């Protein structure tokens, strides 16, 4: 399994300015214990030898929040030291995928709105990178990103999909969004 994480999930995993008011992009409800859920996700991925793909634009987005620039290299060292993490770059295939994600209707809506263009640019880069680097799922709390990713056939999840009951550290796989299955049911698959 190859999970691609958006900045809002990566912040929780790396504990960099993570928010406690993350909402589920499907329901709009606040996700309880997002940091604990991120730790559970990380533990599960490490245990299963699965990969968490970190898009370089998402990494950049969180490093901007770290005021002490000397810590930037420490975060990079941490990421590189964990076997479950892979940094992925915006390459030529990603660029082609990204260009194909923006339709004419969206271009007309964005005409003259620089902040929205930049936001779409980052979000679309991450979606395109998910496609180009073979991501199985995109993890985000951004509702617009969720909608666009699902529109192009990418499975999208959030930390709301990780068990909040820390005695049943389980991430749902074959269930619908928001439904969490137990570890025992997963072993029987």
C-alpha positions in Angstrom: 0.0 0.0 0.0 1.3 3.4 -1.0 -0.3 6.3 0.8 0.3 9.9 -0.3 -0.2 12.5 2.5 -1.2 16.1 2.1 0.3 18.8 4.3 -2.5 18.7 6.8 -1.9 15.0 7.6 1.9 15.3 7.4 1.8 18.1 10.0 0.1 15.7 12.4 2.5 12.8 11.6 5.6 15.0 12.1 4.0 17.1 14.9 4.8 20.4 13.1 2.1 22.9 13.9 -0.6 20.3 13.7 -4.1 21.5 14.3 -6.5 20.0 16.9 -9.5 21.3 14.9 -9.1 19.1 11.8 -12.4 18.3 10.3 -13.4 15.2 8.3 -13.6 16.4 4.7 -16.7 14.2 4.1 -18.8 15.0 7.2 -17.4 18.3 8.4 -17.1 16.9 11.9 -14.1 17.7 14.0 -11.7 14.7 14.2 -10.9 13.8 17.8 -7.3 13.1 18.8 -5.7 13.8 15.3 -2.2 13.4 16.6 -3.0 10.0 18.2 -4.6 8.9 14.9 -1.5 10.1 13.0 0.7 8.0 15.3 -1.6 5.0 14.8 -1.4 5.4 11.0 2.4 5.7 11.2 2.7 2.6 13.4 0.4 0.6 11.2 2.3 1.6 8.0 5.6 0.8 9.6 4.4 -2.6 10.9 3.0 -3.6 7.5 6.1 -2.3 5.7 3.8 -0.1 3.6 5.0 3.3 2.3 3.9 6.8 3.1 4.8 9.0 0.1 5.5 12.6 1.0 5.1 15.1 -1.9 7.8 17.7 -1.8 5.2 20.5 -2.1 3.5 19.2 1.1 6.8 19.1 2.9 7.6 22.6 1.8 4.2 23.7 3.1 4.9 22.4 6.6 8.5 23.6 6.7 7.3 27.1 6.1 5.7 26.9 9.6 9.0 26.0 11.3 10.5 29.3 12.2 13.9 27.8 13.2 15.4 27.1 9.8 18.1 24.9 11.4 15.3 22.4 12.1 14.5 21.9 8.4 17.4 19.5 8.0 16.4 17.7 11.2 12.9 17.0 9.8 14.4 15.8 6.5 16.8 13.6 8.5 13.8 12.2 10.5 11.9 11.5 7.3 14.9 9.8 5.6 15.6 7.7 8.7 12.2 6.0 8.7 11.8 3.1 6.3 8.1 3.8 5.7 8.7 7.3 4.3 9.5 8.2 0.7 9.8 11.7 -0.6 8.3 12.1 -4.1 9.1 15.0 -6.5 7.0 16.8 -9.0 8.5 15.3 -12.2 7.7 15.4 -15.9 4.9 12.8 -15.7 3.4 14.7 -12.7 3.5 17.9 -14.8 1.5 16.3 -17.6 -1.0 14.8 -15.1 -1.3 18.2 -13.4 -2.0 20.1 -16.6 -4.7 17.6 -17.5 -6.5 18.1 -14.1 -7.5 21.7 -14.7 -10.5 22.0 -16.9 -11.7 25.0 -18.9 -14.5 25.8 -16.4 -12.0 26.0 -13.6 -9.7 28.2 -15.6 -12.5 30.7 -16.3 -13.4 30.8 -12.6 -9.8 31.5 -11.5 -9.1 34.3 -14.0 -7.5 37.1 -11.9 -7.7 35.3 -8.6 -4.0 34.7 -7.7 -4.4 33.1 -4.2 -6.9 30.5 -5.5 -4.6 29.8 -8.5 -1.7 29.1 -6.2 -3.8 26.9 -3.9 -5.1 24.9 -6.8 -1.6 24.7 -8.1 -0.3 23.0 -4.9 -3.4 20.8 -4.5 -3.3 19.7 -8.2 0.4 19.0 -8.0 -0.2 16.6 -5.1 -3.1 14.9 -6.9 -0.9 14.6 -10.0 2.0 13.2 -8.0 -0.3 10.7 -6.4 -1.2 9.5 -10.0 2.4 9.6 -11.3 4.0 7.8 -8.3 1.4 5.1 -8.0 -0.2 6.2 -4.8 -3.1 3.9 -3.7 -4.7 6.5 -1.5 -4.5 10.2 -0.9 -4.8 11.3 2.7 -6.1 14.8 3.2 -8.5 17.0 5.2 -9.0 19.4 2.3 -12.6 19.0 1.0 -11.8 20.5 -2.4 -8.8 18.2 -2.8 -10.9 15.2 -1.8 -13.5 16.1 -4.4 -11.0 16.6 -7.3 -9.0 13.5 -6.4 -12.1 11.3 -6.2 -13.3 12.8 -9.5 -10.2 11.4 -11.2 -10.5 8.0 -9.5 -8.1 8.4 -6.5 -9.2 6.8 -3.2 -9.2 9.5 -0.5 -9.0 9.1 3.2 -8.4 11.2 6.3 -7.4 10.7 9.9 -11.1 10.3 10.6 -10.6 6.9 8.9 -8.2 5.8 11.6 -9.5 4.2 14.8 -9.8 6.7 17.7 -10.0 3.8 20.1 -6.3 3.3 20.7 -6.8 -0.2 22.0 -7.9 -1.2 18.5 -5.3 0.4 16.3 -6.8 -0.3 13.0 -7.1 1.5 9.7 -10.0 0.5 7.6 -9.2 -0.8 4.2 -12.2 -2.3 2.4 -14.9 -0.3 4.3 -16.7 2.9 3.5 -15.4 6.3 4.6 -15.6 6.8 8.4 -16.1 3.0 9.1 -13.3 1.4 11.2 -12.8 -2.3 11.3 -11.1 -4.3 14.1 -7.6 -5.8 13.9 -9.1 -9.3 14.2 -11.4 -8.9 11.2 -8.5 -7.7 9.2 -6.4 -10.8 10.1 -9.2 -13.0 8.8 -9.1 -11.5 5.3 
